[in-house]
Structures are given as structure tokens and as C-alpha cells.
Amino acid sequence: MFKFSPDFATDLIQQHRDELLGFLSHRVSCPDTAADILQDAFFRLTQFESDDQIHNPRAFLYKIVDNLAIDHLRKSQREQARHADEEELLDHADAAPGVERQLYSQQQLEHLKQAISELPPRCREVFILHKFKHNTYSEIMRELGIAENTVLKHIVKALEHCRRRMRELEADGGNQA
């Protein structure tokens, strides 16, 4: 089984470093990317195993570097195409939600209000202070004179209740009011 040792891979890359960086910089048009690809080539070399001996390690290294450069360029092209597609969609997308979406959102909001109204008073107060007034735990502790652990318990209890009730109300189709 043939395998490049890390020392041999390091020596090979160091011996041809300048010419490889020149080759890569020309291919990918970015010295930093070229250096990254060369680093990746080292890892590829050290991970390579074959039943056959590599008779021309320099040519093999160039093939690895060339393949990595091609992979990088293809990935960049895909990202640019995806970005262009996303921009085109955003240009044509209507930012305003449809009537159905607005009605559904209103219905969800009413369900949430109902679920919150069902909470015990102190739990509801802690939940509203944290989720809607954006108070920190320490601010709630000072304002209500309760321990941080109590604040956390109220928030967890409120979240669990609201999630459960939202599922129930959604399942009922909004027939409860």
C-alpha cells in the first residue's frame, strides 16, 4: 500500500511552493484562495492511499491542486448563480403578504392572546415582561422582587402552556374564542 508521509508531502509542497502558488493564483485570481487550496492539497496528499506507486509525485501534486482549483471555481459559480437567482426572486417578490396569510396571522395572534390570558397572573406578568417588553431576567427580578430561578420557571411554564394551547386551538380550527 503506497501512502505519502506527512514529511514527504511537506517537502514536496515546499519544493514547488512558489510555482504552485503562481499556478493557483492565475487559476483562481486570489492569492489567499491559492494558499488555502495549497493547504488542502497537503491534506489530500497525506490522506491518499493506493495499491500503485506514484512515479511522478510533482505531476500528481499538480493534478490534486488543479482538481481543487476546479472544485473551488465550480463552487464559486454555483454560489454566484444562486445569489443572482435569489436577487431576481427578491426583485419580483411581493413583500406584502396575501389576504389568506394576513387572516391566518390574525387568527394565530388571537389564539396566542387567548393562551396568554389563561396563564396565572404572576406567570403571565413575567412572560409579558420578558417576551413582549424585552426585559432581562435581572430586570424582572428587580421589578417583581423574585428570584432568577422563579423568573425562569414562569417563562418555561408560560412557553409550554402557550405551545400546547396553540396546537389545541389550531387543531380545533379556531372554533374556540
VOZA-65811 format. One record per residue: residue in one letter; x, y, z of N, C-alpha, C in turn. Coordinates in pm, whole numbers, plus 50000, padded with zeros to 5 digits. Example, Ala and Ser with C-alpha at 12.3 -4.5 7.8 and 13.67 -1.06 7.14 Angstrom:
2
[rec "a"; [51319; 49431; 50780]; [51230; 49550; 50780]; [51320; 49670; 50780]]
[rec "s"; [51285; 49775; 50708]; [51367; 49894; 50714]; [51290; 50003; 50787]]
***
This chain:
177
[rec "m"; [50086; 49882; 50000]; [50000; 50000; 50000]; [50090; 50124; 50000]]
[rec "f"; [50071; 50211; 49902]; [50150; 50333; 49892]; [50077; 50446; 49962]]
[rec "k"; [50151; 50526; 50039]; [50096; 50641; 50109]; [50206; 50745; 50123]]
[rec "f"; [50169; 50873; 50103]; [50264; 50982; 50124]; [50277; 51008; 50272]]
[rec "s"; [50398; 51017; 50323]; [50417; 51053; 50463]; [50398; 51204; 50476]]
[rec "p"; [50358; 51252; 50593]; [50344; 51397; 50613]; [50475; 51472; 50584]]
[rec "d"; [50588; 51413; 50620]; [50717; 51478; 50594]; [50743; 51489; 50445]]
[rec "f"; [50716; 51382; 50370]; [50738; 51384; 50225]; [50644; 51485; 50160]]
[rec "a"; [50516; 51487; 50204]; [50418; 51582; 50149]; [50462; 51726; 50176]]
[rec "t"; [50510; 51751; 50296]; [50558; 51886; 50330]; [50676; 51925; 50241]]
[rec "d"; [50773; 51835; 50229]; [50891; 51863; 50145]; [50851; 51887; 50000]]
[rec "l"; [50761; 51805; 49948]; [50718; 51818; 49809]; [50651; 51953; 49785]]
[rec "i"; [50562; 51991; 49874]; [50492; 52120; 49859]; [50590; 52235; 49876]]
[rec "q"; [50679; 52228; 49973]; [50777; 52335; 49993]; [50869; 52349; 49872]]
[rec "q"; [50908; 52239; 49815]; [50997; 52241; 49699]; [50932; 52311; 49579]]
[rec "h"; [50801; 52298; 49564]; [50731; 52354; 49447]; [50634; 52465; 49485]]
[rec "r"; [50646; 52516; 49606]; [50551; 52613; 49660]; [50531; 52736; 49571]]
[rec "d"; [50638; 52800; 49531]; [50625; 52924; 49453]; [50557; 52899; 49319]]
[rec "e"; [50598; 52793; 49250]; [50536; 52766; 49119]; [50390; 52724; 49135]]
[rec "l"; [50358; 52649; 49243]; [50220; 52609; 49267]; [50132; 52730; 49300]]
[rec "l"; [50185; 52820; 49384]; [50108; 52941; 49417]; [50087; 53027; 49294]]
[rec "g"; [50186; 53036; 49207]; [50170; 53111; 49082]; [50063; 53048; 48994]]
[rec "f"; [50070; 52917; 48980]; [49971; 52843; 48901]; [49830; 52865; 48956]]
[rec "l"; [49818; 52849; 49088]; [49686; 52864; 49151]; [49635; 53007; 49147]]
[rec "s"; [49723; 53104; 49171]; [49681; 53245; 49169]; [49628; 53281; 49031]]
[rec "h"; [49690; 53227; 48928]; [49643; 53251; 48792]; [49505; 53186; 48771]]
[rec "r"; [49486; 53067; 48826]; [49361; 52993; 48808]; [49244; 53056; 48884]]
[rec "v"; [49269; 53093; 49011]; [49158; 53138; 49096]; [49158; 53288; 49120]]
[rec "s"; [49259; 53358; 49073]; [49267; 53506; 49081]; [49263; 53560; 49222]]
[rec "c"; [49314; 53483; 49317]; [49316; 53530; 49455]; [49429; 53459; 49530]]
[rec "p"; [49529; 53534; 49576]; [49641; 53472; 49647]; [49600; 53399; 49775]]
[rec "d"; [49503; 53452; 49848]; [49458; 53387; 49971]; [49391; 53253; 49941]]
[rec "t"; [49309; 53252; 49838]; [49243; 53127; 49798]; [49347; 53027; 49749]]
[rec "a"; [49446; 53076; 49677]; [49553; 52988; 49628]; [49625; 52923; 49746]]
[rec "a"; [49653; 53000; 49849]; [49720; 52945; 49968]; [49631; 52843; 50039]]
[rec "d"; [49501; 52870; 50044]; [49407; 52775; 50106]; [49404; 52644; 50028]]
[rec "i"; [49402; 52655; 49895]; [49399; 52535; 49812]; [49527; 52455; 49830]]
[rec "l"; [49639; 52522; 49840]; [49766; 52453; 49862]; [49765; 52379; 49996]]
[rec "q"; [49706; 52440; 50096]; [49692; 52373; 50227]; [49603; 52250; 50214]]
[rec "d"; [49493; 52263; 50140]; [49405; 52148; 50117]; [49479; 52037; 50042]]
[rec "a"; [49565; 52076; 49951]; [49643; 51977; 49875]; [49731; 51895; 49968]]
[rec "f"; [49789; 51960; 50067]; [49870; 51887; 50166]; [49787; 51778; 50233]]
[rec "f"; [49666; 51813; 50276]; [49582; 51715; 50343]; [49541; 51604; 50247]]
[rec "r"; [49514; 51638; 50123]; [49481; 51534; 50025]; [49599; 51439; 50004]]
[rec "l"; [49718; 51497; 49995]; [49837; 51412; 49978]; [49854; 51315; 50094]]
[rec "t"; [49839; 51367; 50216]; [49863; 51282; 50332]; [49752; 51179; 50352]]
[rec "q"; [49635; 51202; 50293]; [49524; 51107; 50305]; [49522; 51006; 50191]]
[rec "f"; [49600; 51030; 50088]; [49599; 50945; 49969]; [49660; 50808; 49998]]
[rec "e"; [49593; 50704; 49952]; [49643; 50568; 49960]; [49616; 50499; 49827]]
[rec "s"; [49710; 50417; 49784]; [49693; 50348; 49657]; [49769; 50216; 49660]]
[rec "d"; [49724; 50123; 49579]; [49796; 49997; 49562]; [49917; 50017; 49473]]
[rec "d"; [49915; 50124; 49392]; [50023; 50151; 49298]; [50113; 50263; 49349]]
[rec "q"; [50239; 50255; 49314]; [50337; 50358; 49347]; [50314; 50480; 49257]]
[rec "i"; [50329; 50599; 49313]; [50324; 50722; 49234]; [50466; 50750; 49187]]
[rec "h"; [50486; 50745; 49053]; [50620; 50760; 48998]; [50660; 50905; 48977]]
[rec "n"; [50562; 50995; 48965]; [50592; 51136; 48944]; [50512; 51217; 49047]]
[rec "p"; [50562; 51230; 49169]; [50488; 51300; 49275]; [50455; 51445; 49240]]
[rec "r"; [50545; 51514; 49168]; [50519; 51653; 49129]; [50397; 51661; 49038]]
[rec "a"; [50389; 51575; 48938]; [50273; 51575; 48847]; [50146; 51539; 48924]]
[rec "f"; [50157; 51444; 49016]; [50042; 51405; 49097]; [49995; 51523; 49183]]
[rec "l"; [50089; 51595; 49242]; [50056; 51714; 49322]; [49986; 51818; 49236]]
[rec "y"; [50037; 51841; 49116]; [49974; 51937; 49026]; [49831; 51894; 48993]]
[rec "k"; [49810; 51766; 48975]; [49674; 51717; 48945]; [49581; 51742; 49062]]
[rec "i"; [49630; 51718; 49183]; [49548; 51746; 49302]; [49515; 51895; 49310]]
[rec "v"; [49616; 51979; 49293]; [49598; 52123; 49301]; [49500; 52171; 49193]]
[rec "d"; [49517; 52119; 49072]; [49427; 52157; 48961]; [49284; 52116; 48991]]
[rec "n"; [49264; 51994; 49041]; [49130; 51948; 49076]; [49067; 52033; 49186]]
[rec "l"; [49146; 52070; 49285]; [49095; 52155; 49394]; [49058; 52294; 49341]]
[rec "a"; [49138; 52347; 49248]; [49107; 52477; 49189]; [48977; 52469; 49109]]
[rec "i"; [48960; 52363; 49033]; [48837; 52344; 48956]; [48717; 52334; 49050]]
[rec "d"; [48731; 52257; 49156]; [48623; 52246; 49255]; [48588; 52383; 49313]]
[rec "h"; [48691; 52460; 49346]; [48668; 52594; 49400]; [48594; 52682; 49300]]
[rec "l"; [48637; 52681; 49174]; [48572; 52764; 49072]; [48428; 52721; 49049]]
[rec "r"; [48403; 52593; 49046]; [48265; 52544; 49028]; [48177; 52587; 49145]]
[rec "k"; [48229; 52575; 49265]; [48154; 52616; 49383]; [48124; 52766; 49378]]
[rec "s"; [48221; 52845; 49339]; [48201; 52990; 49328]; [48094; 53022; 49224]]
[rec "q"; [48098; 52952; 49111]; [47997; 52975; 49006]; [47857; 52939; 49056]]
[rec "r"; [47846; 52827; 49127]; [47715; 52788; 49181]; [47664; 52892; 49279]]
[rec "e"; [47753; 52941; 49366]; [47713; 53042; 49464]; [47671; 53171; 49396]]
[rec "q"; [47744; 53212; 49293]; [47708; 53334; 49220]; [47574; 53317; 49150]]
[rec "a"; [47552; 53200; 49089]; [47425; 53175; 49020]; [47309; 53174; 49121]]
[rec "r"; [47330; 53110; 49236]; [47226; 53106; 49339]; [47198; 53246; 49391]]
[rec "h"; [47303; 53325; 49411]; [47286; 53461; 49460]; [47209; 53545; 49357]]
[rec "a"; [47241; 53528; 49230]; [47171; 53602; 49124]; [47025; 53560; 49120]]
[rec "d"; [46998; 53430; 49134]; [46859; 53382; 49135]; [46782; 53439; 49253]]
[rec "e"; [46847; 53443; 49370]; [46782; 53498; 49489]; [46752; 53646; 49471]]
[rec "e"; [46846; 53721; 49413]; [46822; 53863; 49389]; [46707; 53884; 49292]]
[rec "e"; [46701; 53800; 49188]; [46593; 53812; 49091]; [46459; 53783; 49157]]
[rec "l"; [46455; 53679; 49241]; [46331; 53648; 49311]; [46289; 53762; 49403]]
[rec "l"; [46387; 53819; 49472]; [46355; 53930; 49562]; [46305; 54052; 49484]]
[rec "d"; [46360; 54073; 49366]; [46314; 54185; 49284]; [46168; 54168; 49241]]
[rec "h"; [46128; 54042; 49220]; [45993; 54016; 49171]; [45895; 53978; 49280]]
[rec "a"; [45946; 53950; 49398]; [45859; 53906; 49506]; [45778; 54023; 49560]]
[rec "d"; [45656; 53993; 49595]; [45569; 54093; 49656]; [45592; 54087; 49807]]
[rec "a"; [45637; 54196; 49863]; [45670; 54198; 50006]; [45546; 54189; 50094]]
[rec "a"; [45431; 54231; 50044]; [45309; 54228; 50123]; [45251; 54087; 50126]]
[rec "p"; [45216; 54038; 50244]; [45156; 53904; 50250]; [45017; 53905; 50188]]
[rec "g"; [44976; 53790; 50139]; [44844; 53777; 50079]; [44736; 53786; 50185]]
[rec "v"; [44611; 53799; 50140]; [44498; 53812; 50231]; [44485; 53689; 50319]]
[rec "e"; [44505; 53570; 50257]; [44495; 53446; 50335]; [44598; 53444; 50448]]
[rec "r"; [44719; 53486; 50414]; [44826; 53487; 50514]; [44795; 53586; 50626]]
[rec "q"; [44740; 53701; 50590]; [44705; 53801; 50690]; [44597; 53748; 50784]]
[rec "l"; [44496; 53682; 50728]; [44389; 53627; 50811]; [44442; 53517; 50903]]
[rec "y"; [44528; 53433; 50848]; [44586; 53325; 50928]; [44669; 53384; 51042]]
[rec "s"; [44748; 53487; 51012]; [44830; 53551; 51116]; [44743; 53614; 51224]]
[rec "q"; [44633; 53677; 51184]; [44542; 53736; 51282]; [44482; 53627; 51370]]
[rec "q"; [44446; 53515; 51309]; [44389; 53405; 51385]; [44491; 53350; 51485]]
[rec "q"; [44616; 53336; 51441]; [44721; 53288; 51532]; [44740; 53386; 51647]]
[rec "l"; [44738; 53514; 51617]; [44755; 53616; 51720]; [44643; 53608; 51823]]
[rec "e"; [44521; 53588; 51778]; [44408; 53574; 51870]; [44424; 53448; 51956]]
[rec "h"; [44472; 53339; 51896]; [44496; 53217; 51972]; [44603; 53240; 52079]]
[rec "l"; [44709; 53313; 52042]; [44815; 53341; 52138]; [44763; 53428; 52252]]
[rec "k"; [44685; 53529; 52219]; [44628; 53616; 52323]; [44543; 53534; 52420]]
[rec "q"; [44464; 53442; 52365]; [44380; 53358; 52450]; [44466; 53270; 52540]]
[rec "a"; [44570; 53210; 52484]; [44658; 53124; 52563]; [44725; 53203; 52674]]
[rec "i"; [44770; 53323; 52647]; [44835; 53407; 52748]; [44736; 53446; 52857]]
[rec "s"; [44614; 53475; 52817]; [44513; 53516; 52917]; [44481; 53403; 53014]]
[rec "e"; [44506; 53279; 52977]; [44478; 53164; 53062]; [44587; 53140; 53166]]
[rec "l"; [44700; 53208; 53154]; [44811; 53188; 53248]; [44778; 53247; 53385]]
[rec "p"; [44835; 53190; 53492]; [44820; 53252; 53625]; [44877; 53394; 53619]]
[rec "p"; [44823; 53487; 53699]; [44861; 53628; 53689]; [45013; 53655; 53696]]
[rec "r"; [45084; 53598; 53794]; [45227; 53626; 53807]; [45303; 53567; 53688]]
[rec "c"; [45267; 53449; 53646]; [45330; 53384; 53531]; [45309; 53468; 53405]]
[rec "r"; [45185; 53515; 53386]; [45152; 53600; 53271]; [45234; 53729; 53274]]
[rec "e"; [45247; 53789; 53391]; [45321; 53914; 53406]; [45468; 53895; 53370]]
[rec "v"; [45530; 53789; 53420]; [45671; 53760; 53390]; [45688; 53736; 53241]]
[rec "f"; [45598; 53657; 53184]; [45605; 53623; 53041]; [45594; 53749; 52954]]
[rec "i"; [45500; 53834; 52985]; [45480; 53957; 52907]; [45600; 54050; 52921]]
[rec "l"; [45652; 54063; 53043]; [45770; 54148; 53063]; [45888; 54098; 52980]]
[rec "h"; [45906; 53968; 52976]; [46022; 53913; 52905]; [46001; 53910; 52754]]
[rec "k"; [45891; 53853; 52708]; [45872; 53829; 52565]; [45823; 53950; 52487]]
[rec "f"; [45746; 54036; 52550]; [45688; 54147; 52475]; [45749; 54283; 52511]]
[rec "k"; [45796; 54296; 52633]; [45861; 54421; 52673]; [46012; 54407; 52673]]
[rec "h"; [46061; 54285; 52644]; [46204; 54254; 52627]; [46288; 54286; 52750]]
[rec "n"; [46231; 54270; 52868]; [46307; 54287; 52992]; [46397; 54166; 53012]]
[rec "t"; [46514; 54189; 53068]; [46605; 54080; 53101]; [46556; 54013; 53229]]
[rec "y"; [46611; 53896; 53258]; [46576; 53825; 53380]; [46605; 53913; 53501]]
[rec "s"; [46722; 53977; 53501]; [46759; 54058; 53617]; [46664; 54178; 53633]]
[rec "e"; [46619; 54237; 53523]; [46524; 54348; 53534]; [46391; 54300; 53592]]
[rec "i"; [46347; 54182; 53549]; [46222; 54126; 53601]; [46238; 54092; 53749]]
[rec "m"; [46353; 54037; 53786]; [46379; 54005; 53927]; [46366; 54129; 54014]]
[rec "r"; [46431; 54238; 53970]; [46426; 54362; 54049]; [46285; 54419; 54053]]
[rec "e"; [46218; 54423; 53939]; [46085; 54484; 53933]; [45983; 54407; 54016]]
[rec "l"; [45989; 54274; 54012]; [45887; 54194; 54080]; [45935; 54139; 54214]]
[rec "g"; [46063; 54155; 54244]; [46116; 54107; 54371]; [46114; 53956; 54383]]
[rec "i"; [46149; 53888; 54274]; [46153; 53741; 54275]; [46290; 53693; 54231]]
[rec "a"; [46320; 53566; 54258]; [46450; 53509; 54225]; [46458; 53477; 54075]]
[rec "e"; [46580; 53472; 54025]; [46601; 53441; 53883]; [46545; 53304; 53848]]
[rec "n"; [46561; 53209; 53937]; [46508; 53075; 53915]; [46355; 53079; 53900]]
[rec "t"; [46290; 53164; 53975]; [46145; 53179; 53967]; [46106; 53242; 53834]]
[rec "v"; [46182; 53342; 53790]; [46158; 53404; 53660]; [46167; 53297; 53551]]
[rec "l"; [46272; 53219; 53556]; [46292; 53114; 53456]; [46177; 53013; 53458]]
[rec "k"; [46135; 52971; 53575]; [46025; 52874; 53586]; [45896; 52930; 53527]]
[rec "h"; [45867; 53057; 53553]; [45746; 53119; 53497]; [45753; 53125; 53344]]
[rec "i"; [45867; 53160; 53292]; [45881; 53169; 53147]; [45866; 53032; 53082]]
[rec "v"; [45930; 52932; 53139]; [45920; 52795; 53086]; [45775; 52748; 53093]]
[rec "k"; [45710; 52771; 53206]; [45570; 52730; 53222]; [45482; 52801; 53119]]
[rec "a"; [45504; 52928; 53099]; [45423; 53005; 53004]; [45446; 52957; 52862]]
[rec "l"; [45572; 52932; 52826]; [45601; 52884; 52691]; [45536; 52749; 52665]]
[rec "e"; [45548; 52659; 52761]; [45488; 52526; 52746]; [45337; 52537; 52731]]
[rec "h"; [45275; 52620; 52814]; [45130; 52638; 52807]; [45088; 52697; 52672]]
[rec "c"; [45159; 52801; 52629]; [45123; 52866; 52503]; [45140; 52771; 52384]]
[rec "r"; [45248; 52695; 52382]; [45268; 52599; 52273]; [45157; 52495; 52270]]
[rec "r"; [45126; 52442; 52388]; [45021; 52340; 52396]; [44886; 52397; 52351]]
[rec "r"; [44853; 52513; 52402]; [44723; 52575; 52368]; [44717; 52616; 52221]]
[rec "m"; [44827; 52662; 52166]; [44828; 52700; 52024]; [44800; 52576; 51938]]
[rec "r"; [44864; 52464; 51973]; [44838; 52339; 51898]; [44691; 52299; 51911]]
[rec "e"; [44638; 52307; 52032]; [44498; 52270; 52056]; [44404; 52362; 51979]]
[rec "l"; [44430; 52490; 51985]; [44342; 52586; 51918]; [44352; 52573; 51768]]
[rec "e"; [44472; 52546; 51716]; [44489; 52524; 51572]; [44414; 52398; 51529]]
[rec "a"; [44424; 52293; 51612]; [44357; 52166; 51580]; [44206; 52183; 51579]]
[rec "d"; [44155; 52270; 51667]; [44010; 52295; 51672]; [43965; 52384; 51557]]
[rec "g"; [44058; 52434; 51480]; [44022; 52520; 51367]; [43980; 52659; 51408]]
[rec "g"; [44015; 52698; 51529]; [43984; 52833; 51572]; [43840; 52850; 51617]]
[rec "n"; [43769; 52740; 51646]; [43630; 52749; 51686]; [43613; 52798; 51829]]
[rec "q"; [43722; 52792; 51909]; [43714; 52845; 52045]; [43748; 52992; 52044]]
[rec "a"; [43683; 53067; 52129]; [43714; 53210; 52136]; [43721; 53256; 52277]]
***
